[in-house]
Amino acid sequence: MIRHDIVFPIFLEVDEIYNLACPASPIHYRYNPVKTVKTNVMGSINMLGLAKRVKAKILQASTSEVYGDPDIHPQKEDYWGRVNPIGQRACYDEGKRCAETLFFDYHRQNNVNIRVVRIFNTYGPRMKPDDGRVVSNFIFQALKNEDITIYGKGSQTRSFCYVDDMIKGIVSLMNAPDDLIGPVNLGNPVEFTILELAEKILELTSSKSKIKYNPLPEDDPIRRKPDISLAKEKLSWEPRIKTEEGLKKTISYFDGILKNY
Ligand code: UDP
């Protein structure tokens, strides 16, 4: 295990690179937005340079955030997105968009063997208690009988993929034939409103929490759902774990953490 900040070059001998660097929770990537851009842009240049030098295969963890607040629903890979380039989410959205550009330019210009996955909302055990994203926030709040913080009216939608399914999809794209470079959407197409998610978590935890409505963050996408027909066709991949089952596993993990607090 080497701890390294990819904003700085690194010299290694490797066969495959999974570039998963960058915080993905809005509160964390907005904490130091300049560093978020550096991680995505300078970090990708350093990792692509490494891949080019050692002829490694390199996979980029891109994101559904490249679609911004989409005017096409569900989102397919050929949709170019609707991103506010000067908003508070731009450090992440535009950083990841530029990273995709770099991957495709290194591929065209230097023949680097690339893969790009666009990861939609993912959750599961081992998320940090202070992650700040919706599934972990709601579960912790419910288990502690604290208010459930819905941002906006809770009518915005997301589609949640369990971590084990996501990892299988990522690894299968890495191992796919070299002409399948992506981008490929990975996510669970079962769409929930945030209010429905809150109600489901309250039910599964038998919580006494009340729902509290907070302001909606700037540029928070109104609807999000992946079109995964490409992953189904080319990778024979689709999520296997139903949302209720995934939530139960995550709740039991967080319950264990709380007992050890
Ligand atoms: N959200 C919420 N309460 C929270 C955290 C998030 O209502 O405590 C909402 C957020 O505004 C967004 C959705 O849940 O509409 C998903 O947010 P998250 O931060 O998990 O990921 P995003 O999809 O926005 O990157």
Boltz pocket constraint, residues with backbone or C-beta under 6 A from the ligand:
constraints:
  - pocket:
      binder: B
      contacts: [[A, 24], [A, 25], [A, 26], [A, 121], [A, 132], [A, 133], [A, 134], [A, 135], [A, 137], [A, 138], [A, 149], [A, 150], [A, 151], [A, 152], [A, 156], [A, 158], [A, 194], [A, 216], [A, 217], [A, 220], [A, 221]]
      max_distance: 6.0
